[in-house]
């Protein structure tokens, strides 16, 4: 059976043979047992409803074993035997080019080179899922292969509810992930609903089919590191950035350090993912001994090297050892998956990786105790370094939040705020998001590297032209982005699809997209998918990250994210998504995203102008209303360029009145 025939088949009527568990793959850890006997029965009923009744007797035993052994029903038997990667769009079966593009993006999220736990359909963050099981994948791909531009597919937490009549101007797919009743957003609520097969954690770009590998965050991390050094008035050369986490998005950190031009030490406990990141070129060296690490860093400092070093071990040991040896850390952060602290997002110090995984599954209460002990030690070591002059920032991964819950010394004197700022508060918020600059991205659906190179050139030319007349307030952002896109090819950022990310404001996104659309119309490049990270100006309401620099009391509201996804859907997006959860945890954030297919048509030109303008300025208007000076400047500038835009501007109260 050909690839196209397998896609069109959907869930096979004849059962494929039982699959073997591939030990060479980086698998998700076993989830804790949380279901009662009756709930296990319900989980099996929920799983079996995808299959014809004559198969239930055979599958019930197998699914029951999966539930007991892994804590989830993944349906490994139904994992396709074809290679999982973003094929050229022409290789996908279907009646809609938009639907074919979405199939390409789904397969990219599950590419072995991209996904953290590909057999469990998890892209990054330990639990950021594209689907809950393989039946959902098969059915979704079948629906997309049948879809016309008069239909919309609705996705409920990985489950394809079905194709519904709509119209060509409507999104082809509407995705929701984890959208539960607010009182049921505790971590154990997610564990239970996910084990039952009724909800999933879509993370940000995992469950919205818009992840492009570690590159997706490299640019933002590079800007963060560069501006972090600017903030402390240091040149990156010969100076040290210490962090942790190489799985999924956090694997971008050492590459970003190299681009910024500093020494990076990034700790990781998982040997498989460390090896993968080294093979992919995201890190230069792996060190497994702390004494050797101290010597290597001292040498790098003396020689002012630009080098990224992975320490295979626990980050707490690094912070403590560097304190003992008086190794000066200039910038410090953490990017472990602390949104998921009890299920593999963060590992306790002093316990082997294997022993920790066993404890996580079989003694979760003890595992939680050990994690919280480690967080306290982690924070204590950081405090010792910051007393010596280290600039530490929270990377929005819930490190300070979970450390505070563990009783670590991370609170400010008022016992309300954290003693260390979020990187959005100090760096990305005022320097980028408030001005409308965020992670715009695109994918060349032809799969041709030469198409990506052409789009890089187009984007560079657009930005250089814009920089000639850009106001002084955003010249630094413009120059950083021109430098980034010009160096994109040599930095070898592509993993999976032929994709690129570029921080741009609404004007830049619209002009770049329009230039792409014209190039497509002329036959110079194939179709292009536009998107962005959810970690952006408008898409995400997250009080400890994206909206942590909102100070008018609205940081815990989620109007912006909901307005954003609704507005995108009727302004021309090809697909839209809205999720509960994300980089800082289930119940801690609402985030949304979009995908848009450019096909060279006049309709695509109209849609991109309308939707991209809204997608950015929605967030700028909210940030302006919160009295953020940079956003007030940006929204006034937007109103000057678009006469149909009229936004309420805040009146500033004189502090002397208080």
C-alpha positions in Angstrom: 0.0 0.0 0.0 1.4 3.4 -1.0 1.8 6.3 1.4 -1.2 8.1 -0.2 -3.3 5.0 0.1 -2.4 4.6 3.8 -3.4 8.2 4.5 -6.7 7.8 2.7 -7.5 4.5 4.5 -7.6 6.1 7.9 -8.1 3.5 10.7 -7.6 0.1 8.9 -10.5 -2.4 9.0 -8.0 -5.3 9.2 -5.9 -5.0 12.3 -2.2 -4.5 11.7 0.2 -6.8 13.7 1.0 -5.9 17.2 3.9 -3.4 17.3 7.2 -4.0 19.2 8.3 -1.4 21.7 11.3 0.3 20.1 13.9 0.9 22.8 16.1 3.1 20.6 13.4 5.8 20.6 13.3 8.5 23.3 10.0 7.5 25.0 7.8 9.5 27.4 8.1 8.4 31.0 5.5 6.2 32.5 2.6 8.4 33.8 1.4 7.8 37.4 -1.5 5.5 38.0 -4.4 7.8 38.8 -7.6 6.1 37.6 -9.9 4.0 39.7 -11.1 0.6 38.5 -14.3 2.1 37.1 -12.3 4.9 35.4 -10.0 2.4 33.8 -13.0 0.7 32.4 -14.2 4.0 31.0 -10.7 4.7 29.5 -10.9 1.4 27.7 -14.4 2.1 26.4 -13.2 5.5 25.2 -10.3 4.0 23.3 -12.3 1.1 21.8 -14.9 3.4 20.3 -12.5 4.2 17.4 -12.7 0.5 16.3 -15.2 -1.9 14.9 -16.8 -4.2 17.5 -15.3 -7.3 16.1 -11.8 -6.1 17.1 -12.7 -5.1 20.7 -11.9 -8.5 22.2 -8.4 -8.5 20.8 -7.7 -4.8 21.5 -9.1 -4.6 25.0 -6.3 -6.7 26.5 -3.6 -4.8 24.6 -5.0 -1.4 25.6 -5.4 -2.5 29.2 -1.7 -3.5 29.2 -0.7 -0.1 27.8 -2.7 1.7 30.4 -1.1 -0.3 33.2 2.4 -0.2 31.8 2.6 3.4 30.5 -0.3 5.2 32.2 -1.8 6.0 28.8 -3.4 4.2 25.9 -1.2 5.2 22.9 -2.4 2.4 20.5 1.2 1.6 19.4 -0.2 -1.1 17.1 -1.6 1.6 14.8 1.6 3.6 14.4 2.2 3.9 10.6 5.1 2.0 9.2 6.0 4.9 6.8 8.7 7.4 7.7 7.3 10.4 9.6 8.5 13.7 8.1 7.3 16.8 6.3 7.0 15.6 2.7 6.8 18.0 -0.2 3.1 19.1 -0.4 2.7 17.5 -3.8 3.1 14.0 -2.2 0.0 14.4 0.0 -3.4 13.1 -1.3 -6.3 15.5 -1.2 -8.8 17.9 -2.7 -7.6 21.0 -0.8 -4.1 22.5 -0.9 -4.7 24.1 2.4 -5.5 20.7 3.9 -2.4 19.2 2.4 -0.3 21.9 4.0 -1.8 21.0 7.4 -0.9 17.3 6.9 2.7 18.4 6.1 2.8 20.5 9.3 1.4 17.6 11.4 4.0 15.2 10.1 6.7 17.7 10.8 5.6 17.9 14.5 6.0 14.1 14.7 9.3 13.8 12.8 11.8 11.8 14.8 14.3 14.7 14.4 11.8 17.1 15.7 9.6 15.3 18.3 10.7 14.6 21.8 8.7 11.4 22.2 7.5 10.6 18.7 5.9 7.2 19.4 3.8 8.9 22.1 2.9 11.7 19.7 4.6 14.3 22.0 6.5 17.1 20.3 8.2 18.8 23.3 7.9 19.8 26.9 7.5 16.2 28.1 3.7 16.3 27.5 3.1 18.7 24.6 1.0 16.4 22.4 -0.2 16.5 18.8 -2.7 13.7 19.4 -3.5 11.5 22.4 -3.3 8.2 20.4 -2.5 6.9 16.9 -6.2 6.3 16.0 -6.7 10.1 16.2 -3.7 10.7 13.9 -5.0 8.2 11.3 -8.5 9.6 11.4 -7.4 13.2 11.2 -5.1 12.5 8.2 -7.9 10.7 6.4 -10.3 13.6 7.0 -7.8 16.1 5.7 -7.2 14.0 2.6 -11.0 14.1 1.9 -11.6 17.7 2.8 -12.7 20.4 0.3 -12.5 24.1 0.8 -16.2 24.0 1.7 -15.6 22.2 4.9 -14.0 22.7 8.3 -12.5 20.0 10.6 -13.0 20.5 14.3 -10.3 19.1 16.6 -11.2 18.4 20.3 -7.9 17.8 22.2 -6.5 15.6 19.5 -9.8 14.0 18.6 -11.2 14.8 15.1 -14.8 15.5 15.9 -15.6 15.6 12.1 -15.8 17.6 8.9 -18.6 20.2 9.0 -19.9 22.3 6.1 -18.5 25.8 6.0 -17.1 28.0 3.2 -13.7 29.0 1.5 -13.2 32.0 3.8 -13.5 29.9 6.9 -10.6 28.2 8.6 -10.0 24.6 7.3 -9.3 23.4 10.9 -10.2 24.7 14.3 -8.2 23.2 17.1 -8.8 23.3 20.9 -6.6 21.6 23.5 -7.3 21.2 27.2 -10.1 23.7 27.3 -11.6 22.4 30.6 -13.9 24.1 33.1 -11.6 26.5 35.1 -12.1 24.7 38.4 -10.7 21.5 36.9 -7.2 22.8 35.8 -5.1 21.2 38.6 -2.3 18.9 37.4 -4.1 15.8 38.6 -7.2 16.9 36.7 -5.1 16.8 33.5 -3.5 13.5 34.4 -6.9 11.9 34.9 -8.6 13.4 31.8 -5.6 12.6 29.6 -5.6 9.0 30.9 -9.3 8.8 30.1 -8.5 9.9 26.6 -10.8 13.0 26.8 -8.3 15.9 27.0 -4.7 16.6 26.2 -2.0 19.2 26.8 -1.3 20.8 23.5 1.6 22.9 24.8 1.8 25.8 22.5 2.9 24.9 19.0 2.8 21.1 19.5 -1.0 20.7 19.4 -1.4 23.5 16.9 0.9 21.9 14.2 3.3 24.8 14.1 6.5 23.5 15.8 9.6 23.8 13.6 12.1 22.2 15.9 14.5 24.0 18.2 14.9 26.8 15.6 11.5 28.0 16.7 12.9 29.4 19.9 16.6 29.9 18.9 15.9 33.4 17.6 14.0 34.5 20.7 16.6 33.0 22.9 19.4 34.7 20.9 17.7 38.0 21.4 17.2 37.3 25.1 20.9 36.4 25.6 22.1 39.4 23.6 19.8 41.8 25.4 20.6 40.1 28.8 24.3 40.9 28.2 23.4 44.5 27.0 21.4 44.9 30.2 24.4 44.2 32.4 26.7 46.1 30.0 28.9 43.2 29.1 30.1 41.9 25.7 29.1 38.2 25.4 32.6 37.3 24.2 34.4 35.3 26.9 31.4 35.5 29.3 29.3 32.7 30.7 25.6 31.8 30.4 24.5 28.8 32.5 21.1 27.1 32.1 19.5 23.7 31.8 17.3 21.6 29.6 18.1 20.2 26.1 14.7 18.5 25.4 12.4 20.0 22.8 12.5 23.8 22.7 15.1 24.2 25.4 17.6 22.5 23.1 17.8 25.9 21.4 19.7 27.5 24.2 23.3 26.4 23.4 22.8 27.3 19.7 21.5 30.7 20.7 24.5 31.2 23.0 26.8 30.4 20.1 25.0 32.9 17.8 25.1 35.5 20.6 28.9 34.8 21.0 29.2 33.7 24.6 30.2 30.5 26.5 27.1 28.4 27.3 26.8 25.6 29.8 23.6 23.7 29.6 22.9 20.8 31.9 20.7 17.8 30.8 19.9 14.5 32.7 18.7 12.5 29.7 21.6 10.9 27.8 19.5 10.2 24.6 18.4 13.8 24.1 21.9 15.0 24.9 23.3 12.8 22.2 20.7 13.8 19.7 21.3 17.6 20.3 25.1 17.0 19.9 24.6 15.0 16.7 22.3 17.8 15.3 24.9 20.4 16.0 23.0 22.3 18.6 25.8 21.8 21.2 29.5 21.7 20.5 30.7 19.4 23.4 29.5 17.0 26.0 31.1 16.8 29.4 30.1 14.2 32.1 32.5 15.1 34.9 32.2 18.3 37.1 35.9 18.8 37.6 36.5 18.5 33.9 33.6 21.0 33.3 35.3 23.5 35.6 38.6 23.2 33.7 36.9 23.5 30.4 35.0 26.6 31.3 38.1 28.2 32.8 39.9 27.5 29.6 37.0 28.9 27.5 37.0 32.1 29.6 40.8 32.5 29.3 40.6 32.1 25.5 37.4 34.1 25.1 35.9 31.1 23.2 32.4 30.9 21.7 31.4 27.4 22.7 28.4 25.5 24.0 28.9 22.7 26.5 26.4 20.2 27.6 26.9 18.8 31.0 25.3 15.4 31.3 23.9 15.6 34.8 21.9 17.7 37.1 22.0 21.5 36.9 22.0 21.9 40.7 25.4 20.2 40.8 26.7 22.7 38.2 25.5 25.8 40.2 26.9 24.4 43.4 30.2 23.3 41.9 30.7 26.7 40.2 30.1 28.4 43.5 32.7 26.2 45.3 35.2 26.8 42.5 34.4 30.6 42.2 33.5 30.3 38.5 31.8 33.6 37.7 28.4 33.1 36.0 27.4 36.3 34.1 23.9 35.2 32.9 21.8 32.5 34.5 18.5 30.9 33.9 16.7 27.6 33.6 14.5 26.1 30.9 13.6 22.7 32.2 9.9 21.8 31.7 8.7 22.9 35.2 5.2 23.3 33.9 5.3 19.5 34.2 7.3 19.0 37.4 6.0 15.7 38.6 6.0 13.8 35.3 9.5 14.2 33.8 9.8 18.0 33.4 12.4 18.3 36.2 14.6 15.7 37.8 15.8 15.5 41.5 19.5 15.8 42.2 21.5 12.9 43.6 19.3 10.2 41.8 20.1 8.6 38.5 17.9 9.3 35.5 16.6 5.7 35.5 16.0 5.6 39.2 14.1 8.9 39.0 11.9 7.6 36.2 11.0 4.5 38.3 10.3 6.6 41.4 8.1 9.0 39.3 5.8 6.1 38.3 5.9 3.9 41.4 6.3 6.4 44.2 5.0 9.7 43.0 4.7 11.3 46.4 8.4 10.6 47.2 9.4 11.8 43.8 7.5 15.1 44.4 9.4 15.5 47.8 12.7 15.0 46.0 11.9 17.4 43.3 10.9 20.1 45.8 14.1 19.4 47.8 16.1 19.9 44.6 14.2 23.2 43.8 15.2 24.5 47.2 18.9 23.6 46.7 18.7 25.0 43.1 17.4 28.3 44.4 19.9 28.5 47.2 22.8 28.0 44.8 21.5 30.6 42.4 21.1 33.1 45.4 24.8 32.6 46.2 25.8 33.4 42.6 23.5 36.5 42.3 25.1 37.8 45.6 28.4 37.7 43.6 26.9 39.6 40.6 25.2 37.0 38.4 22.2 38.3 36.5 19.5 35.6 36.8 16.2 35.7 35.0 13.2 33.4 35.0 12.7 31.9 31.6 8.9 31.6 31.9 9.1 27.9 32.5 7.5 28.1 35.9 10.9 27.7 37.7 10.3 30.5 40.2 6.6 29.5 40.6 7.4 25.9 41.5 10.4 26.9 43.5 8.2 29.2 45.6 5.6 26.5 46.1 8.5 24.3 47.3 9.4 26.9 49.9 12.6 28.1 48.2 14.0 31.5 49.0 12.8 33.2 45.8 10.4 35.8 47.0 10.9 39.6 47.1 10.7 41.5 50.3 7.0 42.2 49.8 6.4 38.4 49.7 4.2 38.9 46.6 6.7 39.2 43.8 9.6 37.0 42.9 13.1 38.4 43.7 14.2 37.7 40.1 12.3 39.1 37.0 10.8 37.1 34.2 12.7 37.6 31.0 9.6 39.0 29.5 9.4 41.6 32.3 13.0 42.7 31.9 13.9 41.9 28.3 11.4 40.6 25.8 8.3 42.6 27.0 9.6 46.1 26.9 12.2 45.5 24.1 10.1 43.4 21.7 6.5 42.5 22.5 5.4 46.0 23.5 6.7 47.3 20.1 5.0 44.5 18.3 8.0 42.4 17.5 7.5 38.6 17.9 8.3 35.2 16.4 6.8 35.3 12.9 7.6 32.0 11.0 7.2 30.3 7.7 7.5 26.9 6.1 8.3 26.2 2.4 5.9 23.4 1.5 8.0 22.3 -1.5 10.6 20.9 0.8 13.3 22.5 -1.3 16.2 24.2 0.5 16.6 26.6 -2.4 13.0 27.9 -1.7 14.0 28.6 1.9 17.1 30.4 0.7 15.0 32.5 -1.6 12.6 33.4 1.2 15.5 34.4 3.4 16.8 36.7 0.7 13.3 38.2 0.3 12.9 38.8 4.0 16.3 40.3 4.3 15.6 42.8 1.4 12.3 43.8 2.9 13.8 44.5 6.3 16.7 46.4 5.0 14.4 48.6 3.0 12.1 49.1 6.1 15.2 50.0 8.3 15.9 53.1 6.1 12.8 54.8 7.5 12.1 53.0 10.8 12.0 55.3 13.8 14.9 55.3 16.3 12.8 53.5 18.9 12.9 50.2 16.9 16.2 50.5 15.0 18.0 48.0 17.4 15.2 45.4 16.8 15.5 46.0 13.0 19.3 45.5 13.0 19.2 42.4 15.2 16.7 40.8 12.8 18.6 41.7 9.7 21.7 40.2 11.2 19.7 37.1 12.2 18.2 36.4 8.8 21.5 37.1 7.0 23.2 34.5 9.2 20.4 32.0 9.1 21.9 29.7 6.4 25.3 29.5 8.0 23.9 28.8 11.4 22.3 25.6 10.0 19.0 26.0 12.0 16.8 23.7 9.9 15.6 20.5 11.6 12.6 18.9 9.9 10.7 21.1 7.5 12.3 23.9 5.5 11.3 26.5 7.9 12.4 29.9 9.3 11.6 32.1 12.2 12.1 35.9 12.3 11.1 38.5 14.9 9.1 41.1 13.1 6.3 43.6 13.8 3.0 43.8 12.0 4.5 46.0 9.2 7.4 43.6 8.7 5.2 40.5 8.8 2.7 41.9 6.2 5.4 43.2 3.8 7.4 39.9 4.0 4.3 37.8 3.5 3.1 39.9 0.6 6.6 39.6 -1.0 6.4 35.8 -0.6 2.9 35.7 -2.1 4.1 37.7 -5.2 7.1 35.3 -5.6 4.6 32.3 -5.4 2.4 34.0 -8.1 5.4 34.3 -10.3 6.4 30.7 -9.9 9.7 31.5 -8.2 8.9 29.5 -5.0 6.2 27.0 -4.0 3.4 27.5 -1.5 4.4 28.9 1.9 2.7 28.3 5.3 2.8 31.4 7.6 2.5 31.0 11.4 4.1 32.1 14.6 5.0 30.9 18.0 2.2 31.3 20.5 4.8 33.0 22.6 4.1 36.3 20.9 2.7 39.8 21.3 -1.0 38.9 21.2 -1.6 35.1 21.3 -0.9 34.3 24.9 -2.2 35.4 28.3 0.3 34.1 30.8 0.9 36.0 34.0 4.4 34.5 34.7 5.6 34.9 31.1 4.0 36.5 28.1 2.0 39.0 30.1 4.3 39.3 33.1 5.0 42.9 32.2 1.3 43.9 32.4 0.9 45.9 35.6 -2.7 47.1 35.6 -4.1 44.1 37.4 -5.2 42.3 34.3 -2.3 39.8 34.0 -4.6 37.0 35.2 -7.3 37.6 32.5 -7.4 35.8 29.2 -9.5 38.2 27.0 -6.5 38.9 24.7 -5.8 35.3 23.7 -9.5 34.5 23.1 -10.1 37.7 21.1 -6.9 36.9 19.2 -8.0 33.4 18.0 -11.5 34.5 17.2 -10.3 37.5 15.3 -7.8 35.5 13.3 -10.5 32.9 12.3 -12.7 35.4 10.5 -9.8 37.5 9.0 -8.4 34.7 6.9 -6.4 32.1 8.9 -6.2 28.6 7.4 -6.3 27.1 10.8 -6.6 28.4 14.3 -5.9 26.9 17.7 -6.6 27.8 21.4 -5.1 25.9 24.3 -5.2 25.7 28.1 -1.7 25.2 29.4 1.6 25.9 27.6 5.1 26.7 28.7 4.2 27.4 32.3 1.6 24.7 33.0 -1.9 23.5 32.9 -4.3 26.0 34.3 -1.6 28.8 34.3 -2.0 30.1 30.7 -4.4 30.4 27.7 -2.6 30.5 24.4 -3.6 30.6 20.8 -2.0 30.4 17.3 -2.7 30.2 13.6 -1.5 28.9 10.3 -2.0 30.6 6.9 -1.3 29.1 3.5 0.0 31.5 0.8 -0.8 30.3 -2.7 0.0 33.4 -4.7 -3.6 34.5 -5.1 -5.2 37.9 -4.6 -7.4 36.3 -1.9 -4.3 35.3 0.0 -2.9 38.8 -0.3 -6.1 40.3 1.1 -6.2 37.7 4.0 -2.6 38.2 5.0 -2.9 41.9 5.3 -6.1 41.8 7.3 -5.2 39.0 9.6 -1.5 39.8 10.4 -2.4 43.4 11.2 -5.0 42.3 13.7 -2.8 39.4 15.1 -0.2 41.8 16.3 -2.1 45.0 17.1 -4.6 43.2 19.2 -1.8 42.6 21.7 -0.2 46.0 21.3 -3.6 47.7 22.1 -3.9 45.6 25.3 -0.3 46.4 26.3 -0.9 50.1 25.6 -4.1 50.1 27.8 -1.9 48.6 30.6 0.1 51.9 30.3 3.3 50.3 28.8 5.1 53.3 27.2 6.6 51.3 24.3 3.1 49.9 23.4 1.5 53.3 23.5 4.2 54.5 21.0 3.5 51.4 18.8 -0.3 51.6 18.8 -0.2 55.4 18.0 2.2 54.6 15.1 -0.2 51.8 13.9 -3.2 54.2 14.0 -1.2 56.7 11.8 -0.7 54.0 9.1 -4.3 52.6 9.2 -7.2 55.1 9.3 -9.7 52.4 10.2 -7.8 51.6 13.4 -9.0 53.6 16.5 -7.8 52.4 19.8 -8.6 53.7 23.3 -5.4 55.3 24.7 -4.9 55.4 28.5 -4.7 58.7 30.4 -1.7 58.7 32.8 -2.3 59.7 36.4 0.3 61.9 38.1 1.9 59.9 40.9 2.1 63.0 43.1 -1.7 62.8 43.6 -1.1 59.7 45.8 
